[in-house]
Amino acid sequence: MKISFRLRSSRALALTAALAVLLGTALAVLLRLQSGDGTPAKVAANDYSGRPSVCLAADDSTASAQLVQHTWAVLQQSGTDSGVNVQQLVVPAEDAAEAAPYLSGLVAQHCTMVVTAGAPFDGALPTVAKDAPHVRFIAVDPPAGTDLKGATALPPDQVPDRLGQSVRDLVTKH
């Protein structure tokens, strides 16, 4: 039995060449991501703007939705007015254990200030804040009795004034 692998058209040749380049690139990237001991290389997030950043962390529950929208609107306006970077992370989190890794991720991204909205994120604050003394934490409307060690509680009616001022103050302190 004779099998022929002869390419019959320039289109097939181009497709074969593109596939070879794609496989070669994938292999090079895979090898590049591996350090000498087989572990992935460390990836670091950096903000090259040099501006302070405020990160909103909230759960996606309907109970938190209005508070999150209001807080985000204030952060956006304050950030625009003062030149502070703002970002939001709204994710499904049922409790503090699920929310803590997200808060830790914002700390790793070098957020200057982290604002939380929703019980899961408010509950995760003490765990994350103790290891991040360089980050300012503000909990918006935390449930009564929430341990906010390392964070400041802010009632919803004070969000426009106090949170807005806290964002603007970052420019002078940074």
C-alpha positions as YAML, in Angstrom:
chain: A
units: angstrom
residues:
- id: 1
  name: MET
  ca: [0.00, 0.00, 0.00]
- id: 2
  name: LYS
  ca: [1.43, 3.33, -1.03]
- id: 3
  name: ILE
  ca: [0.39, 6.51, 0.83]
- id: 4
  name: SER
  ca: [1.12, 9.86, -0.74]
- id: 5
  name: PHE
  ca: [1.47, 13.01, 1.33]
- id: 6
  name: ARG
  ca: [2.15, 15.28, -1.60]
- id: 7
  name: LEU
  ca: [0.65, 18.74, -1.20]
- id: 8
  name: ARG
  ca: [-1.52, 19.42, -4.21]
- id: 9
  name: SER
  ca: [-2.11, 23.18, -3.90]
- id: 10
  name: SER
  ca: [-0.54, 26.35, -2.60]
- id: 11
  name: ARG
  ca: [-3.50, 26.68, -0.29]
- id: 12
  name: ALA
  ca: [-2.69, 23.39, 1.41]
- id: 13
  name: LEU
  ca: [0.96, 24.39, 1.63]
- id: 14
  name: ALA
  ca: [0.05, 27.70, 3.30]
- id: 15
  name: LEU
  ca: [-2.27, 25.93, 5.72]
- id: 16
  name: THR
  ca: [0.46, 23.44, 6.66]
- id: 17
  name: ALA
  ca: [2.99, 26.25, 7.17]
- id: 18
  name: ALA
  ca: [0.55, 28.22, 9.36]
- id: 19
  name: LEU
  ca: [-0.14, 25.13, 11.46]
- id: 20
  name: ALA
  ca: [3.59, 24.52, 11.92]
- id: 21
  name: VAL
  ca: [4.15, 28.14, 13.01]
- id: 22
  name: LEU
  ca: [1.20, 27.94, 15.43]
- id: 23
  name: LEU
  ca: [2.46, 24.72, 17.02]
- id: 24
  name: GLY
  ca: [6.01, 26.09, 17.25]
- id: 25
  name: THR
  ca: [4.78, 29.28, 18.92]
- id: 26
  name: ALA
  ca: [2.64, 27.34, 21.39]
- id: 27
  name: LEU
  ca: [5.59, 25.15, 22.31]
- id: 28
  name: ALA
  ca: [7.88, 28.17, 22.74]
- id: 29
  name: VAL
  ca: [5.34, 29.91, 24.99]
- id: 30
  name: LEU
  ca: [4.87, 26.77, 27.06]
- id: 31
  name: LEU
  ca: [8.61, 26.35, 27.53]
- id: 32
  name: ARG
  ca: [9.03, 30.05, 28.32]
- id: 33
  name: LEU
  ca: [6.38, 29.91, 31.07]
- id: 34
  name: GLN
  ca: [8.17, 27.08, 32.80]
- id: 35
  name: SER
  ca: [11.04, 27.90, 35.11]
- id: 36
  name: GLY
  ca: [13.93, 25.51, 35.60]
- id: 37
  name: ASP
  ca: [12.14, 23.48, 38.28]
- id: 38
  name: GLY
  ca: [8.92, 22.97, 36.31]
- id: 39
  name: THR
  ca: [6.82, 25.59, 38.14]
- id: 40
  name: PRO
  ca: [5.11, 28.41, 36.23]
- id: 41
  name: ALA
  ca: [6.93, 31.72, 36.15]
- id: 42
  name: LYS
  ca: [5.70, 34.41, 38.55]
- id: 43
  name: VAL
  ca: [3.33, 36.96, 37.03]
- id: 44
  name: ALA
  ca: [3.10, 40.43, 38.58]
- id: 45
  name: ALA
  ca: [0.45, 43.08, 37.96]
- id: 46
  name: ASN
  ca: [1.81, 46.58, 37.57]
- id: 47
  name: ASP
  ca: [0.18, 49.95, 37.13]
- id: 48
  name: TYR
  ca: [2.47, 52.07, 35.03]
- id: 49
  name: SER
  ca: [0.39, 55.24, 35.31]
- id: 50
  name: GLY
  ca: [1.82, 56.00, 38.75]
- id: 51
  name: ARG
  ca: [-1.63, 57.12, 39.91]
- id: 52
  name: PRO
  ca: [-3.35, 55.77, 43.01]
- id: 53
  name: SER
  ca: [-6.14, 53.28, 42.42]
- id: 54
  name: VAL
  ca: [-9.40, 52.52, 44.17]
- id: 55
  name: CYS
  ca: [-10.93, 49.10, 43.77]
- id: 56
  name: LEU
  ca: [-14.56, 48.27, 44.53]
- id: 57
  name: ALA
  ca: [-15.18, 44.66, 45.55]
- id: 58
  name: ALA
  ca: [-18.78, 43.49, 45.83]
- id: 59
  name: ASP
  ca: [-20.97, 40.44, 45.53]
- id: 60
  name: ASP
  ca: [-23.46, 40.19, 42.70]
- id: 61
  name: SER
  ca: [-26.53, 39.57, 44.85]
- id: 62
  name: THR
  ca: [-29.72, 41.51, 44.25]
- id: 63
  name: ALA
  ca: [-29.58, 42.62, 47.90]
- id: 64
  name: SER
  ca: [-26.32, 44.49, 47.21]
- id: 65
  name: ALA
  ca: [-27.11, 45.72, 43.69]
- id: 66
  name: GLN
  ca: [-28.42, 49.20, 44.52]
- id: 67
  name: LEU
  ca: [-25.63, 49.87, 47.02]
- id: 68
  name: VAL
  ca: [-23.00, 48.70, 44.52]
- id: 69
  name: GLN
  ca: [-24.43, 50.91, 41.75]
- id: 70
  name: HIS
  ca: [-24.50, 53.96, 44.02]
- id: 71
  name: THR
  ca: [-20.99, 53.35, 45.33]
- id: 72
  name: TRP
  ca: [-19.61, 52.73, 41.85]
- id: 73
  name: ALA
  ca: [-21.16, 55.96, 40.52]
- id: 74
  name: VAL
  ca: [-19.49, 57.95, 43.31]
- id: 75
  name: LEU
  ca: [-16.15, 56.24, 42.70]
- id: 76
  name: GLN
  ca: [-16.29, 56.88, 38.96]
- id: 77
  name: GLN
  ca: [-17.07, 60.57, 39.41]
- id: 78
  name: SER
  ca: [-14.47, 61.03, 42.15]
- id: 79
  name: GLY
  ca: [-11.86, 59.20, 40.10]
- id: 80
  name: THR
  ca: [-12.57, 61.35, 37.05]
- id: 81
  name: ASP
  ca: [-12.44, 64.54, 39.10]
- id: 82
  name: SER
  ca: [-9.14, 63.68, 40.77]
- id: 83
  name: GLY
  ca: [-7.29, 61.52, 38.24]
- id: 84
  name: VAL
  ca: [-7.45, 58.40, 40.41]
- id: 85
  name: ASN
  ca: [-7.81, 55.01, 38.69]
- id: 86
  name: VAL
  ca: [-10.99, 53.19, 39.70]
- id: 87
  name: GLN
  ca: [-12.08, 49.64, 38.97]
- id: 88
  name: GLN
  ca: [-14.79, 47.32, 40.14]
- id: 89
  name: LEU
  ca: [-14.91, 43.61, 40.79]
- id: 90
  name: VAL
  ca: [-18.45, 42.30, 41.19]
- id: 91
  name: VAL
  ca: [-18.49, 38.53, 41.57]
- id: 92
  name: PRO
  ca: [-20.70, 35.80, 43.00]
- id: 93
  name: ALA
  ca: [-19.59, 35.23, 46.57]
- id: 94
  name: GLU
  ca: [-21.80, 33.62, 49.18]
- id: 95
  name: ASP
  ca: [-19.61, 34.15, 52.22]
- id: 96
  name: ALA
  ca: [-16.34, 35.61, 53.50]
- id: 97
  name: ALA
  ca: [-14.37, 32.49, 52.59]
- id: 98
  name: GLU
  ca: [-15.38, 32.87, 48.93]
- id: 99
  name: ALA
  ca: [-14.77, 36.64, 48.94]
- id: 100
  name: ALA
  ca: [-11.31, 36.63, 50.59]
- id: 101
  name: PRO
  ca: [-9.34, 35.44, 47.52]
- id: 102
  name: TYR
  ca: [-10.85, 38.21, 45.42]
- id: 103
  name: LEU
  ca: [-9.88, 40.83, 48.02]
- id: 104
  name: SER
  ca: [-6.38, 39.38, 48.19]
- id: 105
  name: GLY
  ca: [-6.19, 39.67, 44.41]
- id: 106
  name: LEU
  ca: [-7.01, 43.38, 44.59]
- id: 107
  name: VAL
  ca: [-4.28, 43.84, 47.19]
- id: 108
  name: ALA
  ca: [-1.88, 42.00, 44.87]
- id: 109
  name: GLN
  ca: [-2.87, 44.41, 42.09]
- id: 110
  name: HIS
  ca: [-1.63, 47.24, 44.31]
- id: 111
  name: CYS
  ca: [-4.98, 48.93, 44.89]
- id: 112
  name: THR
  ca: [-4.31, 51.95, 47.09]
- id: 113
  name: MET
  ca: [-7.78, 51.73, 48.60]
- id: 114
  name: VAL
  ca: [-10.27, 48.85, 48.55]
- id: 115
  name: VAL
  ca: [-13.96, 49.60, 49.01]
- id: 116
  name: THR
  ca: [-16.31, 46.72, 49.81]
- id: 117
  name: ALA
  ca: [-20.06, 46.43, 49.44]
- id: 118
  name: GLY
  ca: [-22.00, 43.36, 50.48]
- id: 119
  name: ALA
  ca: [-21.79, 41.07, 53.50]
- id: 120
  name: PRO
  ca: [-19.39, 38.48, 52.00]
- id: 121
  name: PHE
  ca: [-16.73, 41.08, 51.22]
- id: 122
  name: ASP
  ca: [-17.27, 43.00, 54.44]
- id: 123
  name: GLY
  ca: [-16.82, 39.74, 56.34]
- id: 124
  name: ALA
  ca: [-13.55, 38.97, 54.53]
- id: 125
  name: LEU
  ca: [-11.98, 42.33, 55.42]
- id: 126
  name: PRO
  ca: [-10.27, 41.42, 58.72]
- id: 127
  name: THR
  ca: [-8.52, 38.42, 57.20]
- id: 128
  name: VAL
  ca: [-7.17, 40.37, 54.23]
- id: 129
  name: ALA
  ca: [-6.56, 43.72, 55.97]
- id: 130
  name: LYS
  ca: [-4.24, 42.25, 58.60]
- id: 131
  name: ASP
  ca: [-1.75, 41.29, 55.88]
- id: 132
  name: ALA
  ca: [-2.05, 44.57, 53.95]
- id: 133
  name: PRO
  ca: [-1.35, 47.50, 56.25]
- id: 134
  name: HIS
  ca: [-0.40, 49.68, 53.28]
- id: 135
  name: VAL
  ca: [-3.94, 49.47, 51.81]
- id: 136
  name: ARG
  ca: [-6.85, 51.52, 53.09]
- id: 137
  name: PHE
  ca: [-10.09, 49.52, 53.42]
- id: 138
  name: ILE
  ca: [-13.59, 51.02, 53.53]
- id: 139
  name: ALA
  ca: [-16.74, 48.93, 54.04]
- id: 140
  name: VAL
  ca: [-19.92, 50.56, 52.73]
- id: 141
  name: ASP
  ca: [-22.98, 49.74, 54.83]
- id: 142
  name: PRO
  ca: [-21.61, 46.64, 56.58]
- id: 143
  name: PRO
  ca: [-24.13, 44.49, 58.46]
- id: 144
  name: ALA
  ca: [-24.39, 45.27, 62.18]
- id: 145
  name: GLY
  ca: [-21.88, 43.32, 64.22]
- id: 146
  name: THR
  ca: [-19.42, 42.78, 61.34]
- id: 147
  name: ASP
  ca: [-15.81, 42.69, 62.53]
- id: 148
  name: LEU
  ca: [-14.11, 45.46, 60.58]
- id: 149
  name: LYS
  ca: [-10.68, 45.28, 62.16]
- id: 150
  name: GLY
  ca: [-8.39, 47.15, 59.77]
- id: 151
  name: ALA
  ca: [-11.25, 48.87, 57.91]
- id: 152
  name: THR
  ca: [-13.51, 51.90, 58.18]
- id: 153
  name: ALA
  ca: [-17.31, 51.56, 58.10]
- id: 154
  name: LEU
  ca: [-19.22, 54.06, 56.01]
- id: 155
  name: PRO
  ca: [-23.02, 54.47, 56.09]
- id: 156
  name: PRO
  ca: [-24.67, 54.73, 52.63]
- id: 157
  name: ASP
  ca: [-25.80, 58.32, 53.19]
- id: 158
  name: GLN
  ca: [-22.16, 59.39, 53.68]
- id: 159
  name: VAL
  ca: [-20.87, 57.71, 50.50]
- id: 160
  name: PRO
  ca: [-21.09, 60.78, 48.24]
- id: 161
  name: ASP
  ca: [-19.25, 63.09, 50.62]
- id: 162
  name: ARG
  ca: [-16.86, 60.95, 52.67]
- id: 163
  name: LEU
  ca: [-16.00, 58.32, 50.07]
- id: 164
  name: GLY
  ca: [-15.64, 60.96, 47.39]
- id: 165
  name: GLN
  ca: [-13.32, 62.96, 49.63]
- id: 166
  name: SER
  ca: [-11.30, 59.86, 50.52]
- id: 167
  name: VAL
  ca: [-10.71, 59.23, 46.81]
- id: 168
  name: ARG
  ca: [-9.68, 62.85, 46.18]
- id: 169
  name: ASP
  ca: [-7.36, 62.73, 49.21]
- id: 170
  name: LEU
  ca: [-5.41, 59.86, 47.65]
- id: 171
  name: VAL
  ca: [-3.92, 62.24, 45.10]
- id: 172
  name: THR
  ca: [-2.37, 64.45, 47.78]
- id: 173
  name: LYS
  ca: [-1.19, 61.49, 49.90]
- id: 174
  name: HIS
  ca: [0.20, 59.35, 47.07]
...
